[in-house]
Amino acid sequence: MTKNMPGYSVEEAAEILDVSEKVLRQMLEKQRLPGFKAGRNWRIPGSIIQMLLEGKQLIEQNTQQSRQKEGLREYRLEEIEQFVKEDQMH
């Protein structure tokens, strides 16, 4: 967090959440994400960042569990490239 300033800047939040700054600004402007203006700049409360991180982790866990239940697995890029090469040979 920036010194003496509550919440996170859009730039800080984007880095923490691994999303684009543009998306965060649009969500703030459309009131789809709680935040407030400090001068001309948006700020996002730390509690909101924490909730978003926890939600992201739950989604990732559920996705992984679903893949395992369905017998699906994630492939490395090298494996996908090999599949494509083999398919092109046939």
PDB file of N, CA, C and O in Angstrom:
ATOM      1  N   MET A   1       0.831  -1.186   0.000  1.00  0.00           N
ATOM      2  CA  MET A   1       0.000   0.000   0.000  1.00  0.00           C
ATOM      3  C   MET A   1       0.870   1.242   0.000  1.00  0.00           C
ATOM      4  O   MET A   1       1.967   1.250   0.558  1.00  0.00           O
ATOM      5  N   THR A   2       0.375   2.272  -0.623  1.00  0.00           N
ATOM      6  CA  THR A   2       1.098   3.521  -0.652  1.00  0.00           C
ATOM      7  C   THR A   2       1.065   4.154   0.731  1.00  0.00           C
ATOM      8  O   THR A   2       0.059   4.087   1.436  1.00  0.00           O
ATOM      9  N   LYS A   3       2.142   4.747   1.094  1.00  0.00           N
ATOM     10  CA  LYS A   3       2.305   5.356   2.406  1.00  0.00           C
ATOM     11  C   LYS A   3       1.174   6.347   2.710  1.00  0.00           C
ATOM     12  O   LYS A   3       0.866   7.208   1.885  1.00  0.00           O
ATOM     13  N   ASN A   4       0.560   6.228   3.884  1.00  0.00           N
ATOM     14  CA  ASN A   4      -0.486   7.134   4.373  1.00  0.00           C
ATOM     15  C   ASN A   4      -1.736   7.177   3.500  1.00  0.00           C
ATOM     16  O   ASN A   4      -2.551   8.086   3.654  1.00  0.00           O
ATOM     17  N   MET A   5      -1.906   6.249   2.616  1.00  0.00           N
ATOM     18  CA  MET A   5      -3.074   6.247   1.737  1.00  0.00           C
ATOM     19  C   MET A   5      -3.814   4.936   1.929  1.00  0.00           C
ATOM     20  O   MET A   5      -3.238   3.868   1.723  1.00  0.00           O
ATOM     21  N   PRO A   6      -5.098   4.997   2.326  1.00  0.00           N
ATOM     22  CA  PRO A   6      -5.827   3.740   2.527  1.00  0.00           C
ATOM     23  C   PRO A   6      -6.079   3.014   1.207  1.00  0.00           C
ATOM     24  O   PRO A   6      -6.230   3.642   0.160  1.00  0.00           O
ATOM     25  N   GLY A   7      -6.122   1.709   1.271  1.00  0.00           N
ATOM     26  CA  GLY A   7      -6.422   0.911   0.089  1.00  0.00           C
ATOM     27  C   GLY A   7      -5.243   0.799  -0.862  1.00  0.00           C
ATOM     28  O   GLY A   7      -4.143   1.280  -0.590  1.00  0.00           O
ATOM     29  N   TYR A   8      -5.511   0.154  -1.976  1.00  0.00           N
ATOM     30  CA  TYR A   8      -4.491  -0.085  -2.997  1.00  0.00           C
ATOM     31  C   TYR A   8      -4.798   0.736  -4.235  1.00  0.00           C
ATOM     32  O   TYR A   8      -5.962   0.962  -4.566  1.00  0.00           O
ATOM     33  N   SER A   9      -3.760   1.179  -4.915  1.00  0.00           N
ATOM     34  CA  SER A   9      -3.946   1.852  -6.199  1.00  0.00           C
ATOM     35  C   SER A   9      -4.376   0.811  -7.226  1.00  0.00           C
ATOM     36  O   SER A   9      -4.246  -0.391  -6.994  1.00  0.00           O
ATOM     37  N   VAL A  10      -4.879   1.271  -8.341  1.00  0.00           N
ATOM     38  CA  VAL A  10      -5.264   0.356  -9.418  1.00  0.00           C
ATOM     39  C   VAL A  10      -4.047  -0.436  -9.878  1.00  0.00           C
ATOM     40  O   VAL A  10      -4.148  -1.632 -10.152  1.00  0.00           O
ATOM     41  N   GLU A  11      -2.912   0.220  -9.961  1.00  0.00           N
ATOM     42  CA  GLU A  11      -1.691  -0.443 -10.403  1.00  0.00           C
ATOM     43  C   GLU A  11      -1.286  -1.555  -9.441  1.00  0.00           C
ATOM     44  O   GLU A  11      -0.946  -2.661  -9.862  1.00  0.00           O
ATOM     45  N   GLU A  12      -1.326  -1.249  -8.144  1.00  0.00           N
ATOM     46  CA  GLU A  12      -0.966  -2.246  -7.134  1.00  0.00           C
ATOM     47  C   GLU A  12      -1.942  -3.420  -7.155  1.00  0.00           C
ATOM     48  O   GLU A  12      -1.531  -4.580  -7.113  1.00  0.00           O
ATOM     49  N   ALA A  13      -3.232  -3.109  -7.218  1.00  0.00           N
ATOM     50  CA  ALA A  13      -4.251  -4.155  -7.219  1.00  0.00           C
ATOM     51  C   ALA A  13      -4.133  -5.046  -8.453  1.00  0.00           C
ATOM     52  O   ALA A  13      -4.275  -6.265  -8.357  1.00  0.00           O
ATOM     53  N   ALA A  14      -3.873  -4.444  -9.604  1.00  0.00           N
ATOM     54  CA  ALA A  14      -3.728  -5.216 -10.842  1.00  0.00           C
ATOM     55  C   ALA A  14      -2.577  -6.202 -10.730  1.00  0.00           C
ATOM     56  O   ALA A  14      -2.688  -7.345 -11.174  1.00  0.00           O
ATOM     57  N   GLU A  15      -1.484  -5.766 -10.144  1.00  0.00           N
ATOM     58  CA  GLU A  15      -0.330  -6.648  -9.986  1.00  0.00           C
ATOM     59  C   GLU A  15      -0.643  -7.789  -9.015  1.00  0.00           C
ATOM     60  O   GLU A  15      -0.316  -8.946  -9.278  1.00  0.00           O
ATOM     61  N   ILE A  16      -1.272  -7.455  -7.904  1.00  0.00           N
ATOM     62  CA  ILE A  16      -1.603  -8.468  -6.902  1.00  0.00           C
ATOM     63  C   ILE A  16      -2.573  -9.503  -7.462  1.00  0.00           C
ATOM     64  O   ILE A  16      -2.410 -10.704  -7.245  1.00  0.00           O
ATOM     65  N   LEU A  17      -3.585  -9.023  -8.187  1.00  0.00           N
ATOM     66  CA  LEU A  17      -4.645  -9.907  -8.698  1.00  0.00           C
ATOM     67  C   LEU A  17      -4.303 -10.536 -10.044  1.00  0.00           C
ATOM     68  O   LEU A  17      -5.013 -11.424 -10.516  1.00  0.00           O
ATOM     69  N   ASP A  18      -3.221 -10.078 -10.656  1.00  0.00           N
ATOM     70  CA  ASP A  18      -2.806 -10.571 -11.970  1.00  0.00           C
ATOM     71  C   ASP A  18      -3.891 -10.337 -13.018  1.00  0.00           C
ATOM     72  O   ASP A  18      -4.255 -11.239 -13.772  1.00  0.00           O
ATOM     73  N   VAL A  19      -4.397  -9.110 -13.046  1.00  0.00           N
ATOM     74  CA  VAL A  19      -5.363  -8.673 -14.053  1.00  0.00           C
ATOM     75  C   VAL A  19      -4.885  -7.338 -14.612  1.00  0.00           C
ATOM     76  O   VAL A  19      -3.959  -6.731 -14.076  1.00  0.00           O
ATOM     77  N   SER A  20      -5.514  -6.888 -15.680  1.00  0.00           N
ATOM     78  CA  SER A  20      -5.080  -5.630 -16.278  1.00  0.00           C
ATOM     79  C   SER A  20      -5.650  -4.434 -15.510  1.00  0.00           C
ATOM     80  O   SER A  20      -6.728  -4.502 -14.921  1.00  0.00           O
ATOM     81  N   GLU A  21      -4.897  -3.356 -15.539  1.00  0.00           N
ATOM     82  CA  GLU A  21      -5.349  -2.117 -14.909  1.00  0.00           C
ATOM     83  C   GLU A  21      -6.622  -1.613 -15.591  1.00  0.00           C
ATOM     84  O   GLU A  21      -7.524  -1.088 -14.939  1.00  0.00           O
ATOM     85  N   LYS A  22      -6.676  -1.781 -16.894  1.00  0.00           N
ATOM     86  CA  LYS A  22      -7.836  -1.323 -17.667  1.00  0.00           C
ATOM     87  C   LYS A  22      -9.117  -1.993 -17.171  1.00  0.00           C
ATOM     88  O   LYS A  22     -10.136  -1.327 -16.990  1.00  0.00           O
ATOM     89  N   VAL A  23      -9.066  -3.297 -16.952  1.00  0.00           N
ATOM     90  CA  VAL A  23     -10.238  -4.033 -16.472  1.00  0.00           C
ATOM     91  C   VAL A  23     -10.661  -3.525 -15.102  1.00  0.00           C
ATOM     92  O   VAL A  23     -11.848  -3.310 -14.858  1.00  0.00           O
ATOM     93  N   LEU A  24      -9.705  -3.332 -14.217  1.00  0.00           N
ATOM     94  CA  LEU A  24     -10.037  -2.827 -12.882  1.00  0.00           C
ATOM     95  C   LEU A  24     -10.670  -1.449 -12.953  1.00  0.00           C
ATOM     96  O   LEU A  24     -11.666  -1.193 -12.275  1.00  0.00           O
ATOM     97  N   ARG A  25     -10.112  -0.557 -13.759  1.00  0.00           N
ATOM     98  CA  ARG A  25     -10.689   0.791 -13.882  1.00  0.00           C
ATOM     99  C   ARG A  25     -12.117   0.734 -14.419  1.00  0.00           C
ATOM    100  O   ARG A  25     -12.995   1.444 -13.929  1.00  0.00           O
ATOM    101  N   GLN A  26     -12.348  -0.100 -15.414  1.00  0.00           N
ATOM    102  CA  GLN A  26     -13.695  -0.232 -15.964  1.00  0.00           C
ATOM    103  C   GLN A  26     -14.669  -0.743 -14.912  1.00  0.00           C
ATOM    104  O   GLN A  26     -15.793  -0.253 -14.809  1.00  0.00           O
ATOM    105  N   MET A  27     -14.237  -1.723 -14.136  1.00  0.00           N
ATOM    106  CA  MET A  27     -15.093  -2.267 -13.089  1.00  0.00           C
ATOM    107  C   MET A  27     -15.394  -1.211 -12.018  1.00  0.00           C
ATOM    108  O   MET A  27     -16.519  -1.131 -11.526  1.00  0.00           O
ATOM    109  N   LEU A  28     -14.405  -0.416 -11.664  1.00  0.00           N
ATOM    110  CA  LEU A  28     -14.615   0.651 -10.681  1.00  0.00           C
ATOM    111  C   LEU A  28     -15.582   1.702 -11.221  1.00  0.00           C
ATOM    112  O   LEU A  28     -16.498   2.127 -10.517  1.00  0.00           O
ATOM    113  N   GLU A  29     -15.379   2.115 -12.454  1.00  0.00           N
ATOM    114  CA  GLU A  29     -16.225   3.141 -13.058  1.00  0.00           C
ATOM    115  C   GLU A  29     -17.673   2.677 -13.214  1.00  0.00           C
ATOM    116  O   GLU A  29     -18.599   3.479 -13.091  1.00  0.00           O
ATOM    117  N   LYS A  30     -17.867   1.400 -13.482  1.00  0.00           N
ATOM    118  CA  LYS A  30     -19.221   0.849 -13.643  1.00  0.00           C
ATOM    119  C   LYS A  30     -19.801   0.357 -12.319  1.00  0.00           C
ATOM    120  O   LYS A  30     -20.876  -0.241 -12.287  1.00  0.00           O
ATOM    121  N   GLN A  31     -19.084   0.614 -11.232  1.00  0.00           N
ATOM    122  CA  GLN A  31     -19.487   0.236  -9.877  1.00  0.00           C
ATOM    123  C   GLN A  31     -19.690  -1.273  -9.721  1.00  0.00           C
ATOM    124  O   GLN A  31     -20.569  -1.718  -8.983  1.00  0.00           O
ATOM    125  N   ARG A  32     -18.879  -2.040 -10.415  1.00  0.00           N
ATOM    126  CA  ARG A  32     -18.896  -3.497 -10.278  1.00  0.00           C
ATOM    127  C   ARG A  32     -17.822  -3.973  -9.305  1.00  0.00           C
ATOM    128  O   ARG A  32     -17.746  -5.154  -8.966  1.00  0.00           O
ATOM    129  N   LEU A  33     -17.004  -3.037  -8.869  1.00  0.00           N
ATOM    130  CA  LEU A  33     -15.947  -3.313  -7.911  1.00  0.00           C
ATOM    131  C   LEU A  33     -15.945  -2.162  -6.916  1.00  0.00           C
ATOM    132  O   LEU A  33     -15.853  -1.002  -7.319  1.00  0.00           O
ATOM    133  N   PRO A  34     -16.046  -2.462  -5.619  1.00  0.00           N
ATOM    134  CA  PRO A  34     -16.036  -1.387  -4.626  1.00  0.00           C
ATOM    135  C   PRO A  34     -14.689  -0.669  -4.600  1.00  0.00           C
ATOM    136  O   PRO A  34     -13.632  -1.299  -4.584  1.00  0.00           O
ATOM    137  N   GLY A  35     -14.749   0.633  -4.597  1.00  0.00           N
ATOM    138  CA  GLY A  35     -13.549   1.445  -4.518  1.00  0.00           C
ATOM    139  C   GLY A  35     -13.937   2.883  -4.244  1.00  0.00           C
ATOM    140  O   GLY A  35     -15.120   3.207  -4.134  1.00  0.00           O
ATOM    141  N   PHE A  36     -12.953   3.729  -4.136  1.00  0.00           N
ATOM    142  CA  PHE A  36     -13.225   5.142  -3.881  1.00  0.00           C
ATOM    143  C   PHE A  36     -12.138   5.973  -4.542  1.00  0.00           C
ATOM    144  O   PHE A  36     -11.050   5.485  -4.847  1.00  0.00           O
ATOM    145  N   LYS A  37     -12.462   7.232  -4.751  1.00  0.00           N
ATOM    146  CA  LYS A  37     -11.513   8.145  -5.373  1.00  0.00           C
ATOM    147  C   LYS A  37     -10.742   8.885  -4.287  1.00  0.00           C
ATOM    148  O   LYS A  37     -11.323   9.373  -3.318  1.00  0.00           O
ATOM    149  N   ALA A  38      -9.444   8.959  -4.462  1.00  0.00           N
ATOM    150  CA  ALA A  38      -8.573   9.775  -3.626  1.00  0.00           C
ATOM    151  C   ALA A  38      -7.969  10.799  -4.574  1.00  0.00           C
ATOM    152  O   ALA A  38      -6.963  10.535  -5.233  1.00  0.00           O
ATOM    153  N   GLY A  39      -8.585  11.954  -4.636  1.00  0.00           N
ATOM    154  CA  GLY A  39      -8.206  12.930  -5.664  1.00  0.00           C
ATOM    155  C   GLY A  39      -8.724  12.439  -6.997  1.00  0.00           C
ATOM    156  O   GLY A  39      -9.923  12.207  -7.154  1.00  0.00           O
ATOM    157  N   ARG A  40      -7.836  12.279  -7.954  1.00  0.00           N
ATOM    158  CA  ARG A  40      -8.237  11.774  -9.279  1.00  0.00           C
ATOM    159  C   ARG A  40      -8.028  10.272  -9.418  1.00  0.00           C
ATOM    160  O   ARG A  40      -8.415   9.681 -10.426  1.00  0.00           O
ATOM    161  N   ASN A  41      -7.425   9.657  -8.420  1.00  0.00           N
ATOM    162  CA  ASN A  41      -7.046   8.252  -8.524  1.00  0.00           C
ATOM    163  C   ASN A  41      -7.973   7.342  -7.736  1.00  0.00           C
ATOM    164  O   ASN A  41      -8.418   7.676  -6.639  1.00  0.00           O
ATOM    165  N   TRP A  42      -8.254   6.181  -8.324  1.00  0.00           N
ATOM    166  CA  TRP A  42      -9.063   5.167  -7.657  1.00  0.00           C
ATOM    167  C   TRP A  42      -8.230   4.440  -6.613  1.00  0.00           C
ATOM    168  O   TRP A  42      -7.026   4.248  -6.786  1.00  0.00           O
ATOM    169  N   ARG A  43      -8.881   4.040  -5.532  1.00  0.00           N
ATOM    170  CA  ARG A  43      -8.281   3.212  -4.498  1.00  0.00           C
ATOM    171  C   ARG A  43      -9.225   2.041  -4.245  1.00  0.00           C
ATOM    172  O   ARG A  43     -10.445   2.195  -4.297  1.00  0.00           O
ATOM    173  N   ILE A  44      -8.658   0.883  -3.975  1.00  0.00           N
ATOM    174  CA  ILE A  44      -9.443  -0.321  -3.702  1.00  0.00           C
ATOM    175  C   ILE A  44      -9.092  -0.796  -2.297  1.00  0.00           C
ATOM    176  O   ILE A  44      -7.921  -1.028  -1.995  1.00  0.00           O
ATOM    177  N   PRO A  45     -10.106  -0.943  -1.430  1.00  0.00           N
ATOM    178  CA  PRO A  45      -9.829  -1.370  -0.051  1.00  0.00           C
ATOM    179  C   PRO A  45      -9.126  -2.727  -0.001  1.00  0.00           C
ATOM    180  O   PRO A  45      -9.391  -3.609  -0.818  1.00  0.00           O
ATOM    181  N   GLY A  46      -8.229  -2.875   0.968  1.00  0.00           N
ATOM    182  CA  GLY A  46      -7.498  -4.121   1.143  1.00  0.00           C
ATOM    183  C   GLY A  46      -8.415  -5.306   1.367  1.00  0.00           C
ATOM    184  O   GLY A  46      -8.111  -6.415   0.926  1.00  0.00           O
ATOM    185  N   SER A  47      -9.541  -5.089   2.050  1.00  0.00           N
ATOM    186  CA  SER A  47     -10.486  -6.188   2.301  1.00  0.00           C
ATOM    187  C   SER A  47     -11.072  -6.720   0.998  1.00  0.00           C
ATOM    188  O   SER A  47     -11.331  -7.917   0.876  1.00  0.00           O
ATOM    189  N   ILE A  48     -11.281  -5.846   0.034  1.00  0.00           N
ATOM    190  CA  ILE A  48     -11.811  -6.263  -1.275  1.00  0.00           C
ATOM    191  C   ILE A  48     -10.755  -7.072  -2.021  1.00  0.00           C
ATOM    192  O   ILE A  48     -11.068  -8.092  -2.635  1.00  0.00           O
ATOM    193  N   ILE A  49      -9.513  -6.620  -1.968  1.00  0.00           N
ATOM    194  CA  ILE A  49      -8.423  -7.360  -2.615  1.00  0.00           C
ATOM    195  C   ILE A  49      -8.333  -8.762  -2.017  1.00  0.00           C
ATOM    196  O   ILE A  49      -8.199  -9.743  -2.748  1.00  0.00           O
ATOM    197  N   GLN A  50      -8.407  -8.855  -0.693  1.00  0.00           N
ATOM    198  CA  GLN A  50      -8.325 -10.148  -0.010  1.00  0.00           C
ATOM    199  C   GLN A  50      -9.468 -11.064  -0.442  1.00  0.00           C
ATOM    200  O   GLN A  50      -9.248 -12.246  -0.707  1.00  0.00           O
ATOM    201  N   MET A  51     -10.689 -10.525  -0.514  1.00  0.00           N
ATOM    202  CA  MET A  51     -11.837 -11.339  -0.937  1.00  0.00           C
ATOM    203  C   MET A  51     -11.656 -11.834  -2.365  1.00  0.00           C
ATOM    204  O   MET A  51     -11.967 -12.987  -2.665  1.00  0.00           O
ATOM    205  N   LEU A  52     -11.157 -10.975  -3.246  1.00  0.00           N
ATOM    206  CA  LEU A  52     -10.939 -11.375  -4.639  1.00  0.00           C
ATOM    207  C   LEU A  52      -9.869 -12.455  -4.744  1.00  0.00           C
ATOM    208  O   LEU A  52     -10.005 -13.391  -5.531  1.00  0.00           O
ATOM    209  N   LEU A  53      -8.811 -12.328  -3.958  1.00  0.00           N
ATOM    210  CA  LEU A  53      -7.763 -13.350  -3.962  1.00  0.00           C
ATOM    211  C   LEU A  53      -8.300 -14.687  -3.467  1.00  0.00           C
ATOM    212  O   LEU A  53      -8.008 -15.733  -4.048  1.00  0.00           O
ATOM    213  N   GLU A  54      -9.083 -14.651  -2.396  1.00  0.00           N
ATOM    214  CA  GLU A  54      -9.657 -15.887  -1.865  1.00  0.00           C
ATOM    215  C   GLU A  54     -10.607 -16.522  -2.868  1.00  0.00           C
ATOM    216  O   GLU A  54     -10.615 -17.742  -3.034  1.00  0.00           O
ATOM    217  N   GLY A  55     -11.406 -15.702  -3.536  1.00  0.00           N
ATOM    218  CA  GLY A  55     -12.318 -16.214  -4.558  1.00  0.00           C
ATOM    219  C   GLY A  55     -11.567 -16.828  -5.720  1.00  0.00           C
ATOM    220  O   GLY A  55     -11.961 -17.874  -6.237  1.00  0.00           O
ATOM    221  N   LYS A  56     -10.490 -16.186  -6.132  1.00  0.00           N
ATOM    222  CA  LYS A  56      -9.665 -16.696  -7.233  1.00  0.00           C
ATOM    223  C   LYS A  56      -9.065 -18.050  -6.864  1.00  0.00           C
ATOM    224  O   LYS A  56      -9.027 -18.961  -7.691  1.00  0.00           O
ATOM    225  N   GLN A  57      -8.596 -18.183  -5.616  1.00  0.00           N
ATOM    226  CA  GLN A  57      -8.018 -19.443  -5.163  1.00  0.00           C
ATOM    227  C   GLN A  57      -9.073 -20.545  -5.138  1.00  0.00           C
ATOM    228  O   GLN A  57      -8.788 -21.680  -5.520  1.00  0.00           O
ATOM    229  N   LEU A  58     -10.282 -20.226  -4.694  1.00  0.00           N
ATOM    230  CA  LEU A  58     -11.356 -21.223  -4.665  1.00  0.00           C
ATOM    231  C   LEU A  58     -11.708 -21.689  -6.072  1.00  0.00           C
ATOM    232  O   LEU A  58     -11.916 -22.880  -6.303  1.00  0.00           O
ATOM    233  N   ILE A  59     -11.773 -20.760  -6.997  1.00  0.00           N
ATOM    234  CA  ILE A  59     -12.085 -21.121  -8.391  1.00  0.00           C
ATOM    235  C   ILE A  59     -11.009 -22.043  -8.942  1.00  0.00           C
ATOM    236  O   ILE A  59     -11.319 -23.044  -9.587  1.00  0.00           O
ATOM    237  N   GLU A  60      -9.745 -21.714  -8.692  1.00  0.00           N
ATOM    238  CA  GLU A  60      -8.647 -22.545  -9.182  1.00  0.00           C
ATOM    239  C   GLU A  60      -8.691 -23.941  -8.562  1.00  0.00           C
ATOM    240  O   GLU A  60      -8.453 -24.933  -9.251  1.00  0.00           O
ATOM    241  N   GLN A  61      -8.995 -24.020  -7.267  1.00  0.00           N
ATOM    242  CA  GLN A  61      -9.086 -25.321  -6.593  1.00  0.00           C
ATOM    243  C   GLN A  61     -10.241 -26.137  -7.160  1.00  0.00           C
ATOM    244  O   GLN A  61     -10.089 -27.327  -7.438  1.00  0.00           O
ATOM    245  N   ASN A  62     -11.402 -25.494  -7.332  1.00  0.00           N
ATOM    246  CA  ASN A  62     -12.569 -26.206  -7.858  1.00  0.00           C
ATOM    247  C   ASN A  62     -12.335 -26.677  -9.283  1.00  0.00           C
ATOM    248  O   ASN A  62     -12.755 -27.774  -9.652  1.00  0.00           O
ATOM    249  N   THR A  63     -11.674 -25.863 -10.079  1.00  0.00           N
ATOM    250  CA  THR A  63     -11.371 -26.247 -11.454  1.00  0.00           C
ATOM    251  C   THR A  63     -10.455 -27.458 -11.472  1.00  0.00           C
ATOM    252  O   THR A  63     -10.671 -28.399 -12.236  1.00  0.00           O
ATOM    253  N   GLN A  64      -9.440 -27.431 -10.634  1.00  0.00           N
ATOM    254  CA  GLN A  64      -8.507 -28.559 -10.572  1.00  0.00           C
ATOM    255  C   GLN A  64      -9.222 -29.825 -10.099  1.00  0.00           C
ATOM    256  O   GLN A  64      -8.993 -30.903 -10.648  1.00  0.00           O
ATOM    257  N   GLN A  65     -10.080 -29.709  -9.092  1.00  0.00           N
ATOM    258  CA  GLN A  65     -10.814 -30.866  -8.581  1.00  0.00           C
ATOM    259  C   GLN A  65     -11.762 -31.412  -9.646  1.00  0.00           C
ATOM    260  O   GLN A  65     -11.889 -32.627  -9.794  1.00  0.00           O
ATOM    261  N   SER A  66     -12.424 -30.534 -10.382  1.00  0.00           N
ATOM    262  CA  SER A  66     -13.334 -30.973 -11.447  1.00  0.00           C
ATOM    263  C   SER A  66     -12.584 -31.721 -12.534  1.00  0.00           C
ATOM    264  O   SER A  66     -13.051 -32.745 -13.032  1.00  0.00           O
ATOM    265  N   ARG A  67     -11.426 -31.206 -12.895  1.00  0.00           N
ATOM    266  CA  ARG A  67     -10.610 -31.871 -13.922  1.00  0.00           C
ATOM    267  C   ARG A  67     -10.195 -33.269 -13.464  1.00  0.00           C
ATOM    268  O   ARG A  67     -10.204 -34.219 -14.247  1.00  0.00           O
ATOM    269  N   GLN A  68      -9.835 -33.377 -12.199  1.00  0.00           N
ATOM    270  CA  GLN A  68      -9.421 -34.676 -11.672  1.00  0.00           C
ATOM    271  C   GLN A  68     -10.594 -35.648 -11.664  1.00  0.00           C
ATOM    272  O   GLN A  68     -10.421 -36.817 -12.008  1.00  0.00           O
ATOM    273  N   LYS A  69     -11.779 -35.193 -11.282  1.00  0.00           N
ATOM    274  CA  LYS A  69     -12.965 -36.050 -11.255  1.00  0.00           C
ATOM    275  C   LYS A  69     -13.299 -36.551 -12.649  1.00  0.00           C
ATOM    276  O   LYS A  69     -13.704 -37.700 -12.824  1.00  0.00           O
ATOM    277  N   GLU A  70     -13.128 -35.688 -13.637  1.00  0.00           N
ATOM    278  CA  GLU A  70     -13.476 -36.037 -15.013  1.00  0.00           C
ATOM    279  C   GLU A  70     -12.337 -36.754 -15.730  1.00  0.00           C
ATOM    280  O   GLU A  70     -12.448 -37.089 -16.909  1.00  0.00           O
ATOM    281  N   GLY A  71     -11.257 -36.983 -15.019  1.00  0.00           N
ATOM    282  CA  GLY A  71     -10.126 -37.667 -15.642  1.00  0.00           C
ATOM    283  C   GLY A  71      -9.337 -36.777 -16.578  1.00  0.00           C
ATOM    284  O   GLY A  71      -8.575 -37.266 -17.413  1.00  0.00           O
ATOM    285  N   LEU A  72      -9.514 -35.472 -16.444  1.00  0.00           N
ATOM    286  CA  LEU A  72      -8.781 -34.534 -17.284  1.00  0.00           C
ATOM    287  C   LEU A  72      -7.509 -34.108 -16.578  1.00  0.00           C
ATOM    288  O   LEU A  72      -7.434 -34.096 -15.349  1.00  0.00           O
ATOM    289  N   ARG A  73      -6.529 -33.764 -17.363  1.00  0.00           N
ATOM    290  CA  ARG A  73      -5.320 -33.235 -16.770  1.00  0.00           C
ATOM    291  C   ARG A  73      -4.824 -32.081 -17.623  1.00  0.00           C
ATOM    292  O   ARG A  73      -5.202 -31.943 -18.787  1.00  0.00           O
ATOM    293  N   GLU A  74      -3.988 -31.268 -17.042  1.00  0.00           N
ATOM    294  CA  GLU A  74      -3.422 -30.152 -17.779  1.00  0.00           C
ATOM    295  C   GLU A  74      -2.199 -30.636 -18.540  1.00  0.00           C
ATOM    296  O   GLU A  74      -1.409 -31.436 -18.038  1.00  0.00           O
ATOM    297  N   TYR A  75      -2.062 -30.144 -19.737  1.00  0.00           N
ATOM    298  CA  TYR A  75      -0.934 -30.539 -20.577  1.00  0.00           C
ATOM    299  C   TYR A  75       0.104 -29.433 -20.626  1.00  0.00           C
ATOM    300  O   TYR A  75      -0.229 -28.247 -20.622  1.00  0.00           O
ATOM    301  N   ARG A  76       1.357 -29.833 -20.673  1.00  0.00           N
ATOM    302  CA  ARG A  76       2.445 -28.878 -20.856  1.00  0.00           C
ATOM    303  C   ARG A  76       2.469 -28.467 -22.324  1.00  0.00           C
ATOM    304  O   ARG A  76       1.997 -29.200 -23.192  1.00  0.00           O
ATOM    305  N   LEU A  77       3.012 -27.316 -22.583  1.00  0.00           N
ATOM    306  CA  LEU A  77       3.094 -26.796 -23.942  1.00  0.00           C
ATOM    307  C   LEU A  77       3.816 -27.772 -24.868  1.00  0.00           C
ATOM    308  O   LEU A  77       3.428 -27.936 -26.025  1.00  0.00           O
ATOM    309  N   GLU A  78       4.851 -28.410 -24.366  1.00  0.00           N
ATOM    310  CA  GLU A  78       5.605 -29.356 -25.193  1.00  0.00           C
ATOM    311  C   GLU A  78       4.718 -30.529 -25.626  1.00  0.00           C
ATOM    312  O   GLU A  78       4.822 -31.006 -26.755  1.00  0.00           O
ATOM    313  N   GLU A  79       3.852 -30.987 -24.729  1.00  0.00           N
ATOM    314  CA  GLU A  79       2.964 -32.104 -25.057  1.00  0.00           C
ATOM    315  C   GLU A  79       1.952 -31.696 -26.124  1.00  0.00           C
ATOM    316  O   GLU A  79       1.649 -32.472 -27.030  1.00  0.00           O
ATOM    317  N   ILE A  80       1.433 -30.481 -26.014  1.00  0.00           N
ATOM    318  CA  ILE A  80       0.469 -29.996 -27.005  1.00  0.00           C
ATOM    319  C   ILE A  80       1.135 -29.868 -28.365  1.00  0.00           C
ATOM    320  O   ILE A  80       0.559 -30.250 -29.384  1.00  0.00           O
ATOM    321  N   GLU A  81       2.348 -29.331 -28.382  1.00  0.00           N
ATOM    322  CA  GLU A  81       3.075 -29.210 -29.647  1.00  0.00           C
ATOM    323  C   GLU A  81       3.317 -30.573 -30.268  1.00  0.00           C
ATOM    324  O   GLU A  81       3.232 -30.717 -31.488  1.00  0.00           O
ATOM    325  N   GLN A  82       3.614 -31.569 -29.461  1.00  0.00           N
ATOM    326  CA  GLN A  82       3.830 -32.921 -29.963  1.00  0.00           C
ATOM    327  C   GLN A  82       2.546 -33.494 -30.562  1.00  0.00           C
ATOM    328  O   GLN A  82       2.582 -34.125 -31.618  1.00  0.00           O
ATOM    329  N   PHE A  83       1.419 -33.280 -29.897  1.00  0.00           N
ATOM    330  CA  PHE A  83       0.117 -33.738 -30.416  1.00  0.00           C
ATOM    331  C   PHE A  83      -0.159 -33.117 -31.784  1.00  0.00           C
ATOM    332  O   PHE A  83      -0.615 -33.795 -32.704  1.00  0.00           O
ATOM    333  N   VAL A  84       0.122 -31.821 -31.904  1.00  0.00           N
ATOM    334  CA  VAL A  84      -0.122 -31.111 -33.166  1.00  0.00           C
ATOM    335  C   VAL A  84       0.774 -31.685 -34.251  1.00  0.00           C
ATOM    336  O   VAL A  84       0.307 -31.920 -35.365  1.00  0.00           O
ATOM    337  N   LYS A  85       2.037 -31.914 -33.961  1.00  0.00           N
ATOM    338  CA  LYS A  85       2.971 -32.468 -34.940  1.00  0.00           C
ATOM    339  C   LYS A  85       2.498 -33.848 -35.411  1.00  0.00           C
ATOM    340  O   LYS A  85       2.492 -34.143 -36.606  1.00  0.00           O
ATOM    341  N   GLU A  86       2.106 -34.679 -34.455  1.00  0.00           N
ATOM    342  CA  GLU A  86       1.644 -36.027 -34.790  1.00  0.00           C
ATOM    343  C   GLU A  86       0.376 -35.972 -35.639  1.00  0.00           C
ATOM    344  O   GLU A  86       0.212 -36.753 -36.576  1.00  0.00           O
ATOM    345  N   ASP A  87      -0.511 -35.050 -35.305  1.00  0.00           N
ATOM    346  CA  ASP A  87      -1.760 -34.932 -36.047  1.00  0.00           C
ATOM    347  C   ASP A  87      -1.488 -34.469 -37.474  1.00  0.00           C
ATOM    348  O   ASP A  87      -2.155 -34.918 -38.407  1.00  0.00           O
ATOM    349  N   GLN A  88      -0.526 -33.586 -37.652  1.00  0.00           N
ATOM    350  CA  GLN A  88      -0.193 -33.079 -38.982  1.00  0.00           C
ATOM    351  C   GLN A  88       0.445 -34.161 -39.835  1.00  0.00           C
ATOM    352  O   GLN A  88       0.352 -34.100 -41.061  1.00  0.00           O
ATOM    353  N   MET A  89       1.091 -35.154 -39.227  1.00  0.00           N
ATOM    354  CA  MET A  89       1.745 -36.221 -39.961  1.00  0.00           C
ATOM    355  C   MET A  89       0.720 -37.217 -40.515  1.00  0.00           C
ATOM    356  O   MET A  89       1.008 -37.953 -41.458  1.00  0.00           O
ATOM    357  N   HIS A  90      -0.462 -37.232 -39.927  1.00  0.00           N
ATOM    358  CA  HIS A  90      -1.493 -38.216 -40.347  1.00  0.00           C
ATOM    359  C   HIS A  90      -2.417 -37.660 -41.360  1.00  0.00           C
ATOM    360  O   HIS A  90      -3.329 -38.353 -41.811  1.00  0.00           O
TER     361      HIS A  90
END
